[in-house]
Amino acid sequence: MTPLEPYTFDLVRICFGDKPPWFLFEVALRTFVIFAYTLVLLRWMGKRGMGSLTPFEFAIIVALGSAVGDPMFYDDVPLVHTMLVIAIVVGMQRGLSWMTERNKTVERVIESTPRLLVRGGVIHMANLHREQLSHDELCEALRAEGVRQLGEVEFAYLEPSGKLSVLRYEQPRPGLPILPDGSNGGDVGHETPAGPRGDDPQCCATCGAARSSSGVCENCGEAEWTEVLAP
């Protein structure tokens, strides 16, 4: 084993490294060249490539970030090699964009498809689980769209970009309240008795489906009920 070299606290080395002062000009030149080159290629990608991030586009951003950063200050990374990597990554994005516009199968594989999460004021629990979303996360996204209760929602889709698209009824219906503080006519997290409660309309406290005579929700299998909130 070789003995450890003695350590010396050197503020100049910590701030400027072991390179001569002129290396700072090289760093500036590298940064300018790579940034300008990347900006030109990203502009070539178009608005579609710079819009909402699909999984493929997120991978593009990660790849570009890794390729762009190192050559800005590592002198052992040639600029031409970096420019080639960036050109290949952007070229792949352009090529796959061209393919997805012409082939639906490629589009489904690369960008996935919208997933129906709410239909007719009822949560599609199977699709919610497929997308690995929790009930609270869906309610949060719906509240961000101004939804107070599920009866307002005719359809809600999780888009490939991760955004939630909400299509509302022209005439809202009574439905499951989703405000978290109980100020909307009922507390979603409160378990109500499984037996009848007079003539008050009730729905499943989990998915919003109408109460069944069996006492168990036919949509999600839960047995907790809450009063619906009128529009």
Phi and psi restraints in degrees (value plus and minus 20) as a CYANA .aco file:
   2 THR   PHI    -107.9   -67.9
   2 THR   PSI     120.3   160.3
   3 PRO   PHI     -85.7   -45.7
   3 PRO   PSI     129.0   169.0
   4 LEU   PHI     -89.1   -49.1
   4 LEU   PSI     119.8   159.8
   5 GLU   PHI     -91.5   -51.5
   5 GLU   PSI     120.8   160.8
   6 PRO   PHI     -83.1   -43.1
   6 PRO   PSI     120.3   160.3
   7 TYR   PHI    -115.0   -75.0
   7 TYR   PSI     115.9   155.9
   8 THR   PHI    -145.0  -105.0
   8 THR   PSI     106.0   146.0
   9 PHE   PHI     -95.4   -55.4
   9 PHE   PSI      93.6   133.6
  10 ASP   PHI    -146.2  -106.2
  10 ASP   PSI      84.1   124.1
  11 LEU   PHI     -85.1   -45.1
  11 LEU   PSI     -55.8   -15.8
  12 VAL   PHI     -84.0   -44.0
  12 VAL   PSI     -62.9   -22.9
  13 ARG   PHI     -84.7   -44.7
  13 ARG   PSI     -59.9   -19.9
  14 ILE   PHI     -83.3   -43.3
  14 ILE   PSI     -59.1   -19.1
  15 CYS   PHI    -102.9   -62.9
  15 CYS   PSI     -58.4   -18.4
  16 PHE   PHI    -137.2   -97.2
  16 PHE   PSI     -26.2    13.8
  17 GLY   PHI      54.5    94.5
  17 GLY   PSI    -184.0  -144.0
  18 ASP   PHI    -115.3   -75.3
  18 ASP   PSI     -15.3    24.7
  19 LYS   PHI    -104.9   -64.9
  19 LYS   PSI     135.1   175.1
  20 PRO   PHI     -88.9   -48.9
  20 PRO   PSI     140.8   180.8
  21 PRO   PHI     -76.0   -36.0
  21 PRO   PSI     -50.9   -10.9
  22 TRP   PHI     -84.5   -44.5
  22 TRP   PSI     -37.0     3.0
  23 PHE   PHI     -84.9   -44.9
  23 PHE   PSI     -44.0    -4.0
  24 LEU   PHI     -81.5   -41.5
  24 LEU   PSI     -55.2   -15.2
  25 PHE   PHI     -88.3   -48.3
  25 PHE   PSI     -55.0   -15.0
  26 GLU   PHI     -86.0   -46.0
  26 GLU   PSI     -61.2   -21.2
  27 VAL   PHI     -80.3   -40.3
  27 VAL   PSI     -64.3   -24.3
  28 ALA   PHI     -81.9   -41.9
  28 ALA   PSI     -62.8   -22.8
  29 LEU   PHI     -85.3   -45.3
  29 LEU   PSI     -64.8   -24.8
  30 ARG   PHI     -79.8   -39.8
  30 ARG   PSI     -65.1   -25.1
  31 THR   PHI     -82.0   -42.0
  31 THR   PSI     -64.5   -24.5
  32 PHE   PHI     -82.7   -42.7
  32 PHE   PSI     -66.6   -26.6
  33 VAL   PHI     -84.0   -44.0
  33 VAL   PSI     -68.6   -28.6
  34 ILE   PHI     -88.9   -48.9
  34 ILE   PSI     -60.7   -20.7
  35 PHE   PHI     -84.7   -44.7
  35 PHE   PSI     -66.0   -26.0
  36 ALA   PHI     -83.5   -43.5
  36 ALA   PSI     -62.3   -22.3
  37 TYR   PHI     -83.5   -43.5
  37 TYR   PSI     -64.4   -24.4
  38 THR   PHI     -85.4   -45.4
  38 THR   PSI     -59.5   -19.5
  39 LEU   PHI     -82.2   -42.2
  39 LEU   PSI     -60.6   -20.6
  40 VAL   PHI     -83.4   -43.4
  40 VAL   PSI     -64.1   -24.1
  41 LEU   PHI     -90.0   -50.0
  41 LEU   PSI     -56.8   -16.8
  42 LEU   PHI     -85.7   -45.7
  42 LEU   PSI     -56.2   -16.2
  43 ARG   PHI     -83.5   -43.5
  43 ARG   PSI     -55.7   -15.7
  44 TRP   PHI     -87.4   -47.4
  44 TRP   PSI     -49.4    -9.4
  45 MET   PHI     -82.3   -42.3
  45 MET   PSI     -48.1    -8.1
  46 GLY   PHI      67.0   107.0
  46 GLY   PSI     155.9   195.9
  47 LYS   PHI     -85.6   -45.6
  47 LYS   PSI     -52.6   -12.6
  48 ARG   PHI     -81.4   -41.4
  48 ARG   PSI     -62.2   -22.2
  49 GLY   PHI     -91.9   -51.9
  49 GLY   PSI     -41.1    -1.1
  50 MET   PHI    -124.5   -84.5
  50 MET   PSI     -11.1    28.9
  51 GLY   PHI    -106.8   -66.8
  51 GLY   PSI    -162.1  -122.1
  52 SER   PHI     -83.1   -43.1
  52 SER   PSI     119.5   159.5
  53 LEU   PHI    -105.0   -65.0
  53 LEU   PSI      99.2   139.2
  54 THR   PHI    -105.9   -65.9
  54 THR   PSI     149.2   189.2
  55 PRO   PHI     -74.9   -34.9
  55 PRO   PSI     -59.5   -19.5
  56 PHE   PHI     -86.0   -46.0
  56 PHE   PSI     -63.0   -23.0
  57 GLU   PHI     -87.3   -47.3
  57 GLU   PSI     -52.8   -12.8
  58 PHE   PHI     -83.4   -43.4
  58 PHE   PSI     -60.7   -20.7
  59 ALA   PHI     -83.1   -43.1
  59 ALA   PSI     -55.7   -15.7
  60 ILE   PHI     -81.2   -41.2
  60 ILE   PSI     -65.7   -25.7
  61 ILE   PHI     -82.4   -42.4
  61 ILE   PSI     -62.5   -22.5
  62 VAL   PHI     -83.4   -43.4
  62 VAL   PSI     -64.2   -24.2
  63 ALA   PHI     -84.4   -44.4
  63 ALA   PSI     -62.8   -22.8
  64 LEU   PHI     -86.0   -46.0
  64 LEU   PSI     -60.0   -20.0
  65 GLY   PHI     -81.7   -41.7
  65 GLY   PSI     -60.6   -20.6
  66 SER   PHI     -88.0   -48.0
  66 SER   PSI     -60.1   -20.1
  67 ALA   PHI     -93.1   -53.1
  67 ALA   PSI     -54.0   -14.0
  68 VAL   PHI     -99.5   -59.5
  68 VAL   PSI     -55.9   -15.9
  69 GLY   PHI     -87.8   -47.8
  69 GLY   PSI     -68.9   -28.9
  70 ASP   PHI     -80.8   -40.8
  70 ASP   PSI     -68.1   -28.1
  71 PRO   PHI     -88.9   -48.9
  71 PRO   PSI     -28.7    11.3
  72 MET   PHI     -90.0   -50.0
  72 MET   PSI     -47.5    -7.5
  73 PHE   PHI    -158.9  -118.9
  73 PHE   PSI     -22.6    17.4
  74 TYR   PHI    -114.5   -74.5
  74 TYR   PSI      96.5   136.5
  75 ASP   PHI     -94.8   -54.8
  75 ASP   PSI     -32.8     7.2
  76 ASP   PHI    -112.0   -72.0
  76 ASP   PSI     -13.6    26.4
  77 VAL   PHI    -126.7   -86.7
  77 VAL   PSI      88.5   128.5
  78 PRO   PHI     -85.2   -45.2
  78 PRO   PSI     122.8   162.8
  79 LEU   PHI     -85.8   -45.8
  79 LEU   PSI     -57.9   -17.9
  80 VAL   PHI     -83.0   -43.0
  80 VAL   PSI     -60.5   -20.5
  81 HIS   PHI     -80.9   -40.9
  81 HIS   PSI     -64.6   -24.6
  82 THR   PHI     -83.0   -43.0
  82 THR   PSI     -63.9   -23.9
  83 MET   PHI     -83.1   -43.1
  83 MET   PSI     -54.6   -14.6
  84 LEU   PHI     -86.5   -46.5
  84 LEU   PSI     -63.3   -23.3
  85 VAL   PHI     -81.1   -41.1
  85 VAL   PSI     -65.8   -25.8
  86 ILE   PHI     -83.0   -43.0
  86 ILE   PSI     -62.0   -22.0
  87 ALA   PHI     -83.0   -43.0
  87 ALA   PSI     -59.9   -19.9
  88 ILE   PHI     -85.9   -45.9
  88 ILE   PSI     -64.1   -24.1
  89 VAL   PHI     -82.5   -42.5
  89 VAL   PSI     -67.0   -27.0
  90 VAL   PHI     -87.7   -47.7
  90 VAL   PSI     -57.4   -17.4
  91 GLY   PHI     -82.8   -42.8
  91 GLY   PSI     -58.5   -18.5
  92 MET   PHI     -82.8   -42.8
  92 MET   PSI     -61.1   -21.1
  93 GLN   PHI     -81.7   -41.7
  93 GLN   PSI     -64.3   -24.3
  94 ARG   PHI     -85.1   -45.1
  94 ARG   PSI     -62.2   -22.2
  95 GLY   PHI     -85.1   -45.1
  95 GLY   PSI     -64.0   -24.0
  96 LEU   PHI     -90.3   -50.3
  96 LEU   PSI     -52.1   -12.1
  97 SER   PHI     -82.9   -42.9
  97 SER   PSI     -61.0   -21.0
  98 TRP   PHI     -83.1   -43.1
  98 TRP   PSI     -60.2   -20.2
  99 MET   PHI     -89.8   -49.8
  99 MET   PSI     -60.1   -20.1
 100 THR   PHI     -87.8   -47.8
 100 THR   PSI     -46.1    -6.1
 101 GLU   PHI     -92.4   -52.4
 101 GLU   PSI     -40.1    -0.1
 102 ARG   PHI    -135.6   -95.6
 102 ARG   PSI     -29.2    10.8
 103 ASN   PHI    -157.9  -117.9
 103 ASN   PSI      93.0   133.0
 104 LYS   PHI     -85.5   -45.5
 104 LYS   PSI     -54.1   -14.1
 105 THR   PHI     -84.6   -44.6
 105 THR   PSI     -65.4   -25.4
 106 VAL   PHI     -82.1   -42.1
 106 VAL   PSI     -58.7   -18.7
 107 GLU   PHI     -82.4   -42.4
 107 GLU   PSI     -62.8   -22.8
 108 ARG   PHI     -85.6   -45.6
 108 ARG   PSI     -58.2   -18.2
 109 VAL   PHI     -90.0   -50.0
 109 VAL   PSI     -63.6   -23.6
 110 ILE   PHI     -99.6   -59.6
 110 ILE   PSI     -66.3   -26.3
 111 GLU   PHI    -130.8   -90.8
 111 GLU   PSI     -24.0    16.0
 112 SER   PHI      44.1    84.1
 112 SER   PSI    -189.5  -149.5
 113 THR   PHI    -154.5  -114.5
 113 THR   PSI     140.5   180.5
 114 PRO   PHI     -81.3   -41.3
 114 PRO   PSI     124.4   164.4
 115 ARG   PHI    -136.0   -96.0
 115 ARG   PSI     105.5   145.5
 116 LEU   PHI     -92.7   -52.7
 116 LEU   PSI     102.6   142.6
 117 LEU   PHI    -131.6   -91.6
 117 LEU   PSI     -49.0    -9.0
 118 VAL   PHI    -155.5  -115.5
 118 VAL   PSI     112.5   152.5
 119 ARG   PHI    -158.5  -118.5
 119 ARG   PSI     105.2   145.2
 120 GLY   PHI      40.5    80.5
 120 GLY   PSI      14.2    54.2
 121 GLY   PHI      58.1    98.1
 121 GLY   PSI      -9.6    30.4
 122 VAL   PHI    -143.3  -103.3
 122 VAL   PSI     114.9   154.9
 123 ILE   PHI     -94.8   -54.8
 123 ILE   PSI     112.8   152.8
 124 HIS   PHI    -104.7   -64.7
 124 HIS   PSI      74.4   114.4
 125 MET   PHI     -85.9   -45.9
 125 MET   PSI     -56.0   -16.0
 126 ALA   PHI     -83.1   -43.1
 126 ALA   PSI     -64.6   -24.6
 127 ASN   PHI     -88.4   -48.4
 127 ASN   PSI     -53.5   -13.5
 128 LEU   PHI     -81.3   -41.3
 128 LEU   PSI     -62.4   -22.4
 129 HIS   PHI     -89.0   -49.0
 129 HIS   PSI     -57.6   -17.6
 130 ARG   PHI     -80.9   -40.9
 130 ARG   PSI     -55.2   -15.2
 131 GLU   PHI    -108.2   -68.2
 131 GLU   PSI     -17.8    22.2
 132 GLN   PHI      37.5    77.5
 132 GLN   PSI      20.6    60.6
 133 LEU   PHI    -124.8   -84.8
 133 LEU   PSI     123.8   163.8
 134 SER   PHI    -108.8   -68.8
 134 SER   PSI     144.0   184.0
 135 HIS   PHI     -80.7   -40.7
 135 HIS   PSI     -61.6   -21.6
 136 ASP   PHI     -85.6   -45.6
 136 ASP   PSI     -57.1   -17.1
 137 GLU   PHI     -85.8   -45.8
 137 GLU   PSI     -60.3   -20.3
 138 LEU   PHI     -85.1   -45.1
 138 LEU   PSI     -64.4   -24.4
 139 CYS   PHI     -82.9   -42.9
 139 CYS   PSI     -58.4   -18.4
 140 GLU   PHI     -81.0   -41.0
 140 GLU   PSI     -64.6   -24.6
 141 ALA   PHI     -85.2   -45.2
 141 ALA   PSI     -57.3   -17.3
 142 LEU   PHI     -88.7   -48.7
 142 LEU   PSI     -60.7   -20.7
 143 ARG   PHI     -82.6   -42.6
 143 ARG   PSI     -54.8   -14.8
 144 ALA   PHI     -83.2   -43.2
 144 ALA   PSI     -43.0    -3.0
 145 GLU   PHI    -112.9   -72.9
 145 GLU   PSI     -12.1    27.9
 146 GLY   PHI      65.2   105.2
 146 GLY   PSI      -3.4    36.6
 147 VAL   PHI    -107.1   -67.1
 147 VAL   PSI     108.5   148.5
 148 ARG   PHI    -118.1   -78.1
 148 ARG   PSI     -52.4   -12.4
 149 GLN   PHI    -170.0  -130.0
 149 GLN   PSI     132.3   172.3
 150 LEU   PHI     -86.0   -46.0
 150 LEU   PSI     -39.3     0.7
 151 GLY   PHI     -85.6   -45.6
 151 GLY   PSI     -32.9     7.1
 152 GLU   PHI     -98.9   -58.9
 152 GLU   PSI     -37.7     2.3
 153 VAL   PHI    -122.4   -82.4
 153 VAL   PSI     100.1   140.1
 154 GLU   PHI    -104.0   -64.0
 154 GLU   PSI     -68.3   -28.3
 155 PHE   PHI    -161.3  -121.3
 155 PHE   PSI     125.1   165.1
 156 ALA   PHI    -157.4  -117.4
 156 ALA   PSI     107.2   147.2
 157 TYR   PHI    -138.8   -98.8
 157 TYR   PSI     119.3   159.3
 158 LEU   PHI    -109.6   -69.6
 158 LEU   PSI      93.8   133.8
 159 GLU   PHI     -99.4   -59.4
 159 GLU   PSI     140.9   180.9
 160 PRO   PHI     -76.7   -36.7
 160 PRO   PSI     -45.7    -5.7
 161 SER   PHI     -97.5   -57.5
 161 SER   PSI     -27.8    12.2
 162 GLY   PHI      74.6   114.6
 162 GLY   PSI     -24.7    15.3
 163 LYS   PHI    -103.8   -63.8
 163 LYS   PSI     134.2   174.2
 164 LEU   PHI    -122.0   -82.0
 164 LEU   PSI     103.5   143.5
 165 SER   PHI    -120.4   -80.4
 165 SER   PSI     105.9   145.9
 166 VAL   PHI    -136.6   -96.6
 166 VAL   PSI     102.4   142.4
 167 LEU   PHI    -128.9   -88.9
 167 LEU   PSI     100.0   140.0
 168 ARG   PHI    -116.0   -76.0
 168 ARG   PSI     135.3   175.3
 169 TYR   PHI     -90.0   -50.0
 169 TYR   PSI     126.2   166.2
 170 GLU   PHI     -86.9   -46.9
 170 GLU   PSI     -56.1   -16.1
 171 GLN   PHI    -139.2   -99.2
 171 GLN   PSI      81.1   121.1
 172 PRO   PHI     -79.2   -39.2
 172 PRO   PSI     130.9   170.9
 173 ARG   PHI    -128.9   -88.9
 173 ARG   PSI     144.5   184.5
 174 PRO   PHI     -83.4   -43.4
 174 PRO   PSI     127.2   167.2
 175 GLY   PHI    -184.4  -144.4
 175 GLY   PSI    -196.9  -156.9
 176 LEU   PHI     -88.0   -48.0
 176 LEU   PSI     102.9   142.9
 177 PRO   PHI     -91.0   -51.0
 177 PRO   PSI     121.4   161.4
 178 ILE   PHI    -144.5  -104.5
 178 ILE   PSI     -14.6    25.4
 179 LEU   PHI     -90.4   -50.4
 179 LEU   PSI     119.8   159.8
 180 PRO   PHI    -101.4   -61.4
 180 PRO   PSI     -34.7     5.3
 181 ASP   PHI    -118.3   -78.3
 181 ASP   PSI     -14.7    25.3
 182 GLY   PHI      57.0    97.0
 182 GLY   PSI     -13.7    26.3
 183 SER   PHI    -104.9   -64.9
 183 SER   PSI     -16.6    23.4
 184 ASN   PHI    -125.3   -85.3
 184 ASN   PSI      -0.4    39.6
 185 GLY   PHI      82.6   122.6
 185 GLY   PSI     -21.2    18.8
 186 GLY   PHI     159.1   199.1
 186 GLY   PSI     130.3   170.3
 187 ASP   PHI    -118.4   -78.4
 187 ASP   PSI      96.4   136.4
 188 VAL   PHI     -81.5   -41.5
 188 VAL   PSI     -54.4   -14.4
 189 GLY   PHI    -102.3   -62.3
 189 GLY   PSI     -21.8    18.2
 190 HIS   PHI    -109.3   -69.3
 190 HIS   PSI     108.0   148.0
 191 GLU   PHI    -104.6   -64.6
 191 GLU   PSI     103.5   143.5
 192 THR   PHI    -120.5   -80.5
 192 THR   PSI     138.2   178.2
 193 PRO   PHI     -78.8   -38.8
 193 PRO   PSI     129.1   169.1
 194 ALA   PHI     -96.6   -56.6
 194 ALA   PSI     -37.4     2.6
 195 GLY   PHI     -97.9   -57.9
 195 GLY   PSI     153.6   193.6
 196 PRO   PHI     -84.4   -44.4
 196 PRO   PSI     130.4   170.4
 197 ARG   PHI    -148.0  -108.0
 197 ARG   PSI      43.3    83.3
 198 GLY   PHI      45.5    85.5
 198 GLY   PSI    -158.8  -118.8
 199 ASP   PHI    -120.9   -80.9
 199 ASP   PSI     -13.3    26.7
 200 ASP   PHI     -87.8   -47.8
 200 ASP   PSI     103.9   143.9
 201 PRO   PHI     -87.2   -47.2
 201 PRO   PSI     117.1   157.1
 202 GLN   PHI    -149.0  -109.0
 202 GLN   PSI     139.8   179.8
 203 CYS   PHI    -161.1  -121.1
 203 CYS   PSI     149.2   189.2
 204 CYS   PHI     -84.0   -44.0
 204 CYS   PSI     112.1   152.1
 205 ALA   PHI     -93.9   -53.9
 205 ALA   PSI     -27.6    12.4
 206 THR   PHI    -121.2   -81.2
 206 THR   PSI     -70.6   -30.6
 207 CYS   PHI    -132.9   -92.9
 207 CYS   PSI     -34.6     5.4
 208 GLY   PHI      70.4   110.4
 208 GLY   PSI     -16.3    23.7
 209 ALA   PHI     -89.7   -49.7
 209 ALA   PSI     131.9   171.9
 210 ALA   PHI     -82.7   -42.7
 210 ALA   PSI     127.5   167.5
 211 ARG   PHI     -84.1   -44.1
 211 ARG   PSI     115.0   155.0
 212 SER   PHI    -117.0   -77.0
 212 SER   PSI     138.9   178.9
 213 SER   PHI     -90.5   -50.5
 213 SER   PSI     -40.1    -0.1
 214 SER   PHI     -98.4   -58.4
 214 SER   PSI     -34.0     6.0
 215 GLY   PHI      66.9   106.9
 215 GLY   PSI     -23.6    16.4
 216 VAL   PHI    -142.1  -102.1
 216 VAL   PSI     113.2   153.2
 217 CYS   PHI     -84.2   -44.2
 217 CYS   PSI     108.8   148.8
 218 GLU   PHI     -95.9   -55.9
 218 GLU   PSI     -35.4     4.6
 219 ASN   PHI    -110.4   -70.4
 219 ASN   PSI     -63.1   -23.1
 220 CYS   PHI    -143.3  -103.3
 220 CYS   PSI     -27.8    12.2
 221 GLY   PHI      63.6   103.6
 221 GLY   PSI     -16.2    23.8
 222 GLU   PHI    -103.1   -63.1
 222 GLU   PSI     143.9   183.9
 223 ALA   PHI    -148.4  -108.4
 223 ALA   PSI       8.5    48.5
 224 GLU   PHI    -127.8   -87.8
 224 GLU   PSI     113.9   153.9
 225 TRP   PHI    -146.6  -106.6
 225 TRP   PSI     134.2   174.2
 226 THR   PHI    -165.2  -125.2
 226 THR   PSI     137.4   177.4
 227 GLU   PHI     -89.7   -49.7
 227 GLU   PSI     122.0   162.0
 228 VAL   PHI     -93.8   -53.8
 228 VAL   PSI     136.5   176.5
 229 LEU   PHI    -123.0   -83.0
 229 LEU   PSI     105.7   145.7
 230 ALA   PHI     -91.3   -51.3
 230 ALA   PSI     129.7   169.7
